């Protein structure tokens, strides 16, 4: 694996949508992520997601690890 093959990015859309609740939730987000393969079986990464809600801009962040076994 070369040095450039260890970094990955992504852009995605996701929603948090409920149905049948007293107060239904309908929130949509677009996020960008950056991931780095430390080894072929161990990854660290994070995302920042943006979504307009309730007259403002909601921001969601997430970091995590991935282990392949």
C-alpha positions in Angstrom: 0.0 0.0 0.0 1.5 3.3 -1.0 1.3 6.5 1.1 -1.5 8.0 -1.1 -3.6 4.8 -0.9 -4.0 5.3 2.9 -6.1 8.4 2.8 -9.8 8.3 1.8 -12.6 11.0 1.6 -16.3 10.7 1.1 -19.4 12.9 0.7 -22.8 11.5 1.7 -26.4 12.4 2.4 -28.3 11.0 5.3 -31.6 11.7 7.1 -33.1 11.1 10.5 -36.7 10.5 9.9 -39.4 9.1 12.2 -43.0 8.1 11.4 -45.9 7.5 13.7 -44.5 9.5 16.6 -46.3 12.2 18.4 -43.7 14.7 17.2 -42.2 13.3 14.0 -38.6 14.2 13.2 -37.4 15.0 9.7 -33.8 16.2 9.5 -31.5 15.9 6.5 -27.7 16.2 6.5 -24.8 16.3 4.0 -21.5 15.2 5.4 -17.8 15.1 4.4 -15.4 12.5 5.9 -11.7 11.8 6.0 -10.3 8.4 6.8 -6.8 7.1 7.2 -5.7 3.4 7.1 -3.1 3.0 9.8 -2.7 -0.7 8.6 -4.7 -2.6 6.0 -6.9 -3.7 8.9 -7.1 -0.6 11.1 -8.7 2.7 10.2 -9.3 6.0 12.0 -11.7 8.7 10.6 -14.1 11.4 11.2 -17.0 13.3 9.6 -18.6 16.7 9.8 -22.2 16.9 8.8 -24.3 20.0 8.1 -28.1 20.4 8.0 -30.5 23.4 8.0 -33.1 23.0 10.8 -35.3 25.2 12.8 -34.1 28.4 11.2 -30.4 27.6 11.9 -27.6 25.3 10.8 -27.1 22.1 12.8 -23.6 20.6 12.8 -22.9 16.9 13.7 -19.4 15.6 14.2 -18.2 12.0 14.6 -14.8 10.3 15.0 -14.2 6.6 15.2 -12.1 3.6 14.4 -12.6 0.6 12.2 -11.1 -2.8 12.7 -11.3 -5.6 10.0 -11.1 -9.1 11.3 
